[in-house]
Amino acid sequence: MSIPLLLLRILSVIGLIVAISLSSHAQETGLVKRVWNSVFNDTTSIERPKFIAYPTVAYAPETKWELGVSAVYVYYANQDIKNRLSEINAFSFITLEQQYGLWMDHALYSDKSKWFFLGRIRLQQFPLLYFGVGPDTDGEELAQIDAGSISIRERVLRKVYKSLYLGFESDFHRLSNVSLTSLSNEPYEMPTGLQKLSNIGLGLGLVYDSRHNVLNVREGFFGETGFLRYDDTWGSDFEFTSYFFDARYYLPVTSSQVFASQVYFSEVQGNAPFSQLSLMGGESLMRGYYLGRYRDQTLLAAQTEYRFLPFSFSERWGAAAFVGAGTVSDGVRSLDMSKLKVAGGTGVRFLIFRSKDIFTRFDVAFSEDGLGYYFFIGEAF
C-alpha cells in the first residue's frame, strides 16, 4: 500500500480522534449528546459490550478513490469482567479500480476461558509487490502481482490446565485471477505458485495465554507453538509443512508504563508457493518493512516496545517506542545473524475506550527501505 494512500487514510481518522477529544467539552444536549457519550466517551458500564465503526477515505494513483470502514467490537463472556476481554477487529475497503479488501481478526474467550478461538481472515483483490526470495534482495521491486486472495487462519483451543490450551489449527489459502507485471529490466527467477491455487493446512497447536486484554496487554505471557501440514490428501495444490513459535512477554514497569517483547520463528519445509513462505514485515512484526519485502523458508525475528498508556499528564494520550530485528534464510542452519535487518520507530496512542482500556495507535517506523506508517485499533502485539 502506497504512502500517499496511508497518509490520507490516517488523516481521515485523525479527524475522528479530534472529534472524540472535543466531544468531552461539547455543549450538545438531548439525543446528540447521548450518542456522542455512548459511542465516543464510553460512558456505558464496564461489563457491557462496546462497538465503534468509522469511515475512511483515501486516494492513490494505483487505486483512485478508496472508501472504507474500520470497526471493533469487544465484550466479556456473560458480561462478567472476570472473564478475559474478547475482541473482533475489522477493516474493509473498495476502490474505483474494482479493488477490494476485508480484514478481520478475532480473539474470543468463552466463560471461564475454557475455550479460546483465535484467528484472522484476509480477503482482498489488491496488488502485491514482489522483491524476490532470500535475505540479499535489494530494494528494487521485481514485479507487481495482482491476484484475488483469501486467507483464513483459525485456532480452536481447549484449556487443559490453568492458562495452557491445546487444540486444532487450520489454514486456508487461495489465489485466483493471478497476473504478473514485471517492474525490473533485469532477468529474475519467477516466483513459485504464480497460478490459481488452493492450499489447506491442518495441524495442532499448544498455547499458553495469561493475557486479560488482547488489544492492550499490561501484564502476562503469550506463547504459541505448533505445525500445519498442507497435503493433497485434503485438497491442497502444494505439499509442505509449516512450523511456528511465537513468544510474547509483558512487564508492567509502572501503573501506566509497559515493557513488551516478542520472539517469532517460522520454518517452511517442502514446496510452498511464494505467498506462503515465511514473510517478514507488516503492521505487527518488523514494522518499517513491507509485508513480504523479505521472504524465504525460514524467518527469525524479535522486537521490543516501551509503552506509555497514557502519559502521566494526560487522561487519553500516550506513546510508544519500538525496535525490531530479523532475517530470513533457506533453512535454520543457514540463518546468518550478519544479515539481520533492523527497524524501529515511535508512535502516539489515544484511549478510545476508557472502561475497556483500549487504545488506537498511529506508528511511524524507520528501516533501511524508508518509512512505514500504521494506524490500527489495539497494540501491534
C-alpha positions as CSV (number, residue, x, y, z in Angstrom):
1,M,0.0,0.0,0.0
2,S,1.4,3.3,-1.0
3,I,2.5,6.0,1.5
4,P,0.1,8.6,0.0
5,L,-2.8,6.3,0.4
6,L,-1.8,5.5,4.0
7,L,-1.3,9.2,4.9
8,L,-4.7,10.1,3.5
9,R,-6.4,7.3,5.4
10,I,-4.6,8.4,8.6
11,L,-5.7,12.0,8.1
12,S,-9.3,10.9,7.7
13,V,-9.1,9.0,11.1
14,I,-7.2,11.8,12.8
15,G,-10.3,13.9,12.2
16,L,-12.3,11.3,14.2
17,I,-9.9,11.4,17.1
18,V,-10.1,15.2,17.2
19,A,-13.8,15.0,17.3
20,I,-13.7,12.5,20.1
21,S,-11.4,14.8,22.1
22,L,-13.6,17.8,21.5
23,S,-16.7,15.9,22.4
24,S,-15.6,15.8,26.0
25,H,-16.1,19.6,26.1
26,A,-19.1,19.8,23.7
27,Q,-22.3,21.5,24.8
28,E,-24.7,19.4,22.8
29,T,-27.9,18.4,24.5
30,G,-30.5,15.7,24.1
31,L,-30.1,12.9,21.6
32,V,-26.8,14.2,20.1
33,K,-25.1,14.4,23.4
34,R,-26.2,10.9,24.4
35,V,-25.0,9.4,21.1
36,W,-21.6,11.1,21.5
37,N,-21.2,10.0,25.1
38,S,-22.3,6.4,24.3
39,V,-20.1,5.9,21.3
40,F,-17.0,8.1,21.9
41,N,-16.8,8.8,25.6
42,D,-17.5,5.2,26.6
43,T,-19.9,6.0,29.4
44,T,-21.5,2.6,29.4
45,S,-20.8,0.2,32.3
46,I,-17.6,-1.8,32.0
47,E,-19.3,-5.1,31.6
48,R,-21.4,-4.1,28.6
49,P,-20.3,-4.9,25.1
50,K,-18.8,-2.0,23.1
51,F,-18.8,-1.3,19.3
52,I,-17.4,1.5,17.2
53,A,-17.2,2.0,13.4
54,Y,-16.0,4.9,11.4
55,P,-15.5,5.6,7.7
56,T,-12.1,6.2,5.9
57,V,-11.4,7.9,2.6
58,A,-8.2,7.8,0.7
59,Y,-6.8,8.4,-2.8
60,A,-3.7,7.0,-4.6
61,P,-2.8,6.7,-8.3
62,E,-3.0,2.9,-8.3
63,T,-6.4,2.7,-6.6
64,K,-8.0,6.1,-7.3
65,W,-10.6,6.9,-4.6
66,E,-10.9,4.4,-1.8
67,L,-13.8,4.2,0.6
68,G,-13.5,2.1,3.7
69,V,-14.9,1.3,7.1
70,S,-13.0,0.3,10.3
71,A,-14.7,-1.3,13.2
72,V,-14.1,-3.0,16.5
73,Y,-16.4,-5.0,18.9
74,V,-15.3,-6.0,22.4
75,Y,-17.2,-7.9,25.1
76,Y,-16.8,-10.1,28.2
77,A,-18.4,-13.6,28.0
78,N,-21.7,-13.5,30.1
79,Q,-20.9,-9.8,30.8
80,D,-18.5,-11.0,33.5
81,I,-15.4,-8.8,33.8
82,K,-13.6,-11.7,35.5
83,N,-13.5,-13.3,32.1
84,R,-10.9,-12.2,29.5
85,L,-11.9,-9.5,27.1
86,S,-12.9,-10.8,23.7
87,E,-12.5,-8.7,20.5
88,I,-13.4,-8.6,16.8
89,N,-11.4,-6.1,14.8
90,A,-12.3,-5.4,11.1
91,F,-11.4,-3.2,8.2
92,S,-12.9,-3.2,4.7
93,F,-12.4,-1.1,1.6
94,I,-13.4,-0.8,-2.0
95,T,-11.8,1.4,-4.7
96,L,-12.9,2.8,-8.1
97,E,-10.4,0.4,-9.7
98,Q,-12.5,-2.5,-8.6
99,Q,-10.1,-3.5,-5.9
100,Y,-11.4,-4.5,-2.5
101,G,-10.4,-6.0,0.8
102,L,-11.8,-7.3,4.1
103,W,-9.5,-7.9,7.1
104,M,-10.9,-9.4,10.3
105,D,-9.1,-10.5,13.4
106,H,-10.6,-12.1,16.5
107,A,-9.7,-13.4,19.9
108,L,-12.7,-14.9,21.6
109,Y,-12.9,-16.4,25.0
110,S,-15.8,-18.5,26.4
111,D,-17.0,-18.2,30.0
112,K,-14.2,-19.0,32.5
113,S,-11.9,-19.0,29.4
114,K,-12.4,-22.7,28.9
115,W,-12.4,-22.3,25.1
116,F,-10.2,-19.9,23.1
117,F,-10.9,-19.1,19.4
118,L,-8.1,-17.2,17.8
119,G,-7.9,-16.3,14.1
120,R,-7.9,-13.9,11.2
121,I,-9.5,-13.5,7.8
122,R,-7.8,-11.7,4.8
123,L,-9.9,-11.4,1.7
124,Q,-8.7,-8.9,-1.0
125,Q,-8.2,-8.1,-4.6
126,F,-5.2,-5.8,-4.4
127,P,-1.7,-5.5,-6.0
128,L,1.3,-7.1,-4.1
129,L,4.9,-6.1,-4.6
130,Y,7.4,-8.9,-5.2
131,F,11.1,-8.4,-4.3
132,G,12.4,-11.9,-4.7
133,V,13.4,-14.6,-2.2
134,G,16.2,-14.6,0.4
135,P,17.9,-12.1,2.7
136,D,20.1,-10.5,0.0
137,T,17.3,-9.0,-2.3
138,D,17.9,-5.3,-2.9
139,G,15.2,-2.6,-2.6
140,E,14.1,-2.8,-6.2
141,E,10.6,-4.2,-6.8
142,L,10.9,-7.0,-9.3
143,A,7.2,-7.3,-10.1
144,Q,3.7,-6.4,-9.2
145,I,1.4,-9.4,-8.7
146,D,-2.3,-8.8,-9.0
147,A,-4.5,-11.6,-7.6
148,G,-7.6,-12.3,-5.7
149,S,-6.6,-13.8,-2.4
150,I,-8.4,-15.5,0.5
151,S,-6.6,-16.4,3.7
152,I,-8.4,-17.9,6.7
153,R,-6.4,-18.9,9.8
154,E,-8.3,-20.4,12.8
155,R,-7.4,-22.0,16.1
156,V,-9.9,-23.8,18.2
157,L,-8.3,-24.4,21.6
158,R,-9.4,-26.0,24.9
159,K,-8.0,-25.2,28.3
160,V,-6.1,-28.2,29.7
161,Y,-4.5,-26.6,32.8
162,K,-4.8,-23.0,34.0
163,S,-3.6,-20.8,31.1
164,L,-2.5,-23.7,28.9
165,Y,-4.5,-24.6,25.8
166,L,-4.3,-27.4,23.3
167,G,-6.2,-27.6,20.1
168,F,-6.8,-27.7,16.4
169,E,-5.2,-25.3,13.9
170,S,-6.3,-24.8,10.3
171,D,-5.4,-22.6,7.4
172,F,-7.0,-22.0,4.1
173,H,-5.2,-20.0,1.4
174,R,-6.5,-19.4,-2.1
175,L,-5.2,-17.3,-5.1
176,S,-7.2,-16.6,-8.2
177,N,-7.0,-14.3,-11.2
178,V,-3.2,-14.2,-10.9
179,S,-1.2,-11.9,-13.2
180,L,2.3,-10.5,-13.0
181,T,3.6,-7.2,-14.3
182,S,7.4,-7.0,-14.4
183,L,8.9,-3.9,-12.9
184,S,12.6,-4.8,-13.5
185,N,14.7,-4.6,-16.6
186,E,17.0,-7.3,-15.3
187,P,16.1,-11.0,-15.5
188,Y,14.9,-12.7,-12.4
189,E,13.5,-16.1,-11.3
190,M,9.7,-16.3,-11.4
191,P,8.1,-17.0,-8.0
192,T,6.7,-20.4,-7.3
193,G,2.9,-20.6,-7.2
194,L,2.2,-17.9,-9.7
195,Q,-1.1,-19.5,-10.6
196,K,-4.6,-20.2,-9.4
197,L,-4.2,-22.4,-6.3
198,S,-5.9,-23.6,-3.1
199,N,-4.0,-24.9,-0.1
200,I,-5.5,-26.3,3.1
201,G,-3.3,-26.7,6.2
202,L,-4.3,-28.9,9.2
203,G,-2.4,-29.2,12.4
204,L,-2.1,-28.9,16.2
205,G,-1.2,-26.0,18.4
206,L,-0.2,-25.6,22.0
207,V,-0.8,-22.1,23.5
208,Y,-0.1,-20.6,26.9
209,D,-2.1,-17.4,27.4
210,S,-2.3,-15.4,30.6
211,R,-3.3,-12.1,28.9
212,H,-6.6,-10.4,30.1
213,N,-7.0,-7.8,27.4
214,V,-5.6,-8.9,24.0
215,L,-5.8,-5.4,22.5
216,N,-3.8,-3.8,25.3
217,V,-1.8,-6.3,27.4
218,R,-0.4,-4.7,30.5
219,E,1.0,-7.9,32.1
220,G,1.3,-11.6,31.2
221,F,2.7,-14.0,28.7
222,F,1.5,-15.5,25.4
223,G,3.3,-18.4,23.8
224,E,2.2,-20.5,20.8
225,T,3.9,-23.4,19.0
226,G,2.6,-25.9,16.5
227,F,2.5,-27.0,12.9
228,L,0.3,-27.0,9.8
229,R,0.5,-29.7,7.2
230,Y,-0.6,-28.9,3.6
231,D,-1.3,-32.1,1.7
232,D,-3.1,-33.2,-1.5
233,T,-4.9,-35.8,0.6
234,W,-7.3,-33.0,1.8
235,G,-7.2,-30.9,-1.3
236,S,-4.0,-28.8,-1.3
237,D,-2.4,-28.0,-4.6
238,F,1.0,-27.8,-2.9
239,E,2.5,-30.1,-0.3
240,F,4.6,-28.6,2.6
241,T,4.7,-28.3,6.3
242,S,4.9,-25.0,8.3
243,Y,6.3,-24.9,11.9
244,F,6.0,-21.9,14.1
245,F,6.9,-20.5,17.5
246,D,5.7,-17.2,19.0
247,A,6.5,-15.9,22.5
248,R,5.4,-12.6,23.9
249,Y,6.2,-11.2,27.4
250,Y,4.6,-8.1,29.0
251,L,6.1,-6.5,32.1
252,P,4.4,-3.6,33.9
253,V,7.0,-1.0,34.9
254,T,4.5,1.4,36.5
255,S,0.8,1.6,36.6
256,S,0.8,3.2,33.1
257,Q,4.0,2.0,31.5
258,V,4.6,-1.4,30.0
259,F,7.6,-3.1,28.5
260,A,6.6,-5.6,25.8
261,S,8.8,-8.1,23.9
262,Q,8.3,-10.8,21.3
263,V,10.3,-13.5,19.6
264,Y,9.0,-15.2,16.5
265,F,10.2,-18.1,14.4
266,S,8.7,-19.9,11.4
267,E,10.0,-22.7,9.2
268,V,8.5,-23.9,5.9
269,Q,9.6,-27.3,4.7
270,G,8.6,-28.5,1.3
271,N,7.3,-27.0,-1.9
272,A,5.5,-23.9,-0.7
273,P,4.2,-21.1,-3.1
274,F,5.7,-17.6,-2.8
275,S,2.7,-16.3,-0.9
276,Q,3.1,-18.9,1.9
277,L,6.8,-18.7,2.6
278,S,7.9,-17.1,5.8
279,L,7.2,-13.4,5.3
280,M,9.0,-10.5,7.1
281,G,7.4,-7.1,7.6
282,G,3.8,-5.8,8.0
283,E,1.8,-3.9,10.6
284,S,2.7,-6.1,13.6
285,L,6.2,-7.6,13.4
286,M,9.2,-5.7,11.8
287,R,7.2,-2.6,11.2
288,G,9.0,-0.5,8.7
289,Y,9.3,-3.2,6.1
290,Y,6.6,-4.0,3.5
291,L,5.0,-7.4,4.3
292,G,6.9,-9.9,2.1
293,R,9.8,-7.5,1.5
294,Y,11.9,-10.4,2.6
295,R,10.6,-13.9,2.3
296,D,12.2,-17.4,2.4
297,Q,11.8,-20.8,4.0
298,T,12.8,-19.6,7.5
299,L,12.2,-16.4,9.5
300,L,13.6,-15.4,12.8
301,A,12.6,-12.0,14.3
302,A,12.4,-10.2,17.6
303,Q,11.0,-6.9,18.8
304,T,10.7,-4.9,22.0
305,E,8.4,-1.9,22.7
306,Y,8.1,0.5,25.6
307,R,4.5,1.9,26.1
308,F,3.2,4.9,28.0
309,L,-0.6,4.2,28.4
310,P,-1.3,7.0,28.9
311,F,1.1,9.8,29.8
312,S,1.1,10.8,33.5
313,F,-0.1,14.3,32.4
314,S,-2.9,13.2,30.2
315,E,-6.0,11.0,30.6
316,R,-6.2,9.8,27.0
317,W,-2.9,10.4,25.1
318,G,0.1,8.1,25.3
319,A,3.0,7.0,23.1
320,A,5.3,4.0,22.4
321,A,8.8,3.4,21.1
322,F,9.9,0.2,19.5
323,V,12.8,-1.6,17.8
324,G,13.0,-4.9,16.0
325,A,15.5,-7.1,14.2
326,G,15.0,-10.1,11.9
327,T,16.2,-12.1,8.9
328,V,15.2,-14.9,6.6
329,S,17.1,-17.8,5.1
330,D,16.5,-21.1,3.1
331,G,16.9,-23.1,6.3
332,V,17.6,-23.0,10.0
333,R,21.3,-23.9,9.5
334,S,21.8,-21.1,7.1
335,L,20.5,-18.3,9.3
336,D,23.1,-15.6,9.2
337,M,23.0,-13.0,12.0
338,S,25.2,-10.7,10.0
339,K,22.2,-10.3,7.6
340,L,19.9,-9.1,10.3
341,K,17.6,-6.3,9.2
342,V,16.8,-3.6,11.8
343,A,13.7,-1.4,12.1
344,G,12.3,0.8,14.8
345,G,10.1,3.8,15.4
346,T,7.7,5.6,17.6
347,G,4.0,6.3,17.8
348,V,1.2,8.0,19.6
349,R,-1.7,6.3,21.4
350,F,-5.2,7.5,22.1
351,L,-7.5,5.9,24.7
352,I,-10.6,5.3,22.5
353,F,-12.5,3.0,25.1
354,R,-11.9,4.2,28.6
355,S,-13.6,1.4,30.5
356,K,-12.2,-1.3,28.3
357,D,-8.6,0.2,28.4
358,I,-8.3,0.1,24.6
359,F,-6.1,2.5,22.6
360,T,-5.8,3.3,18.9
361,R,-2.3,3.6,17.6
362,F,-0.5,5.6,14.9
363,D,3.1,4.4,14.4
364,V,5.9,5.7,12.2
365,A,8.6,3.1,11.6
366,F,12.1,3.5,10.1
367,S,14.1,0.9,8.2
368,E,16.7,0.8,5.5
369,D,13.9,0.9,3.0
370,G,12.4,4.1,4.3
371,L,9.4,5.0,6.4
372,G,6.3,2.9,7.2
373,Y,3.0,4.3,8.6
374,Y,0.5,2.2,10.5
375,F,-2.9,3.1,12.0
376,F,-4.8,0.4,13.9
377,I,-7.0,-0.1,17.0
378,G,-5.1,-2.1,19.6
379,E,-1.4,-2.7,20.0
380,A,0.9,-4.3,17.5
381,F,1.4,-7.4,19.7
